[in-house]
Amino acid sequence: MRRPGRSPQHGINDMTFKIPSRRSLCARGIDDAHQFYNTRSMESTRAVTLLGALAQETRLAIFRLLVRAHSPQAGEGGLGAGDIANSLKVPPATLSFHLKEMAHAGLVTSRREGRAIIYSADLTVMQALTGFLLDDCCKGACGTLDKSKICC
């Protein structure tokens, strides 16, 4: 039963726990890239979520377009929704749906510039995913994404 004035809680055998939001976890510094680079691990379920978000032709095209528009300078690069829609010939409502799904998965970030919202690919999440997928390359002999040490 929900208590007035309190956030939703879920009971398990007379015990209750509060489900932390993604925002509160990120505010405490807990995110995929941070966890990956500190523990060198990513949960399989998180990897499936990320891969699932890209397992659609339009979303993959959006992500690749945003990667091409990436800038090494923080706060620069990216594209507005109108530019993405025009480049890929996608209706605005469809684009909005796909951007929402990609943002929910953590693949896309957005920032406001005046009246426009600029979308960017979150490459740290993609690097963490790539690291997870390649971490056991060559039976662990490589164990790194450092190009000077890749044995394949």
Steps between C-alpha positions, in 0.01 A plus 500: 500500500630846413555729794395864459786740440756229435654369181383167357638201685471134422457244776670164512407281796424789737822676393485811287764656284506808285596451137768759418451702186762507225547872565579440870748228409673727247505783755694270732746426219368155418471460126595239241825652380614581854423149617662341197824692528524442876399133508562401134157341495156576368195295576375284216147637539632856449690391188182338364308823563759705311522256211120476487473877470724485194334193351269709285597651166390857571661510844826364364496767227431771760786381719744487208394849390553632853843334515597681179381828655696440823753758614794435732419829676248468782173681429560509126393276216174314471195574290157647547195282448411683178847438354478130589150470351607672177818294464326166552161591347321396821168655610538716815269283713692185405832671569377618840402145593838358397697774676299437817576128486870563439518757781326255734764238414774757563635518145398860433528817708337836439573859587309821447647777287255788501173358374661198335576162654826353373545123509839328530616140508633399843825341394607405853207260521588357158865461606387316813281271288781436252734428789250255645465322165875483431635456852559127459643526150754226422417316824599805702844537341414847376288613793505859383366739242843666470573480125870444563419181695223349288623170368240443226 
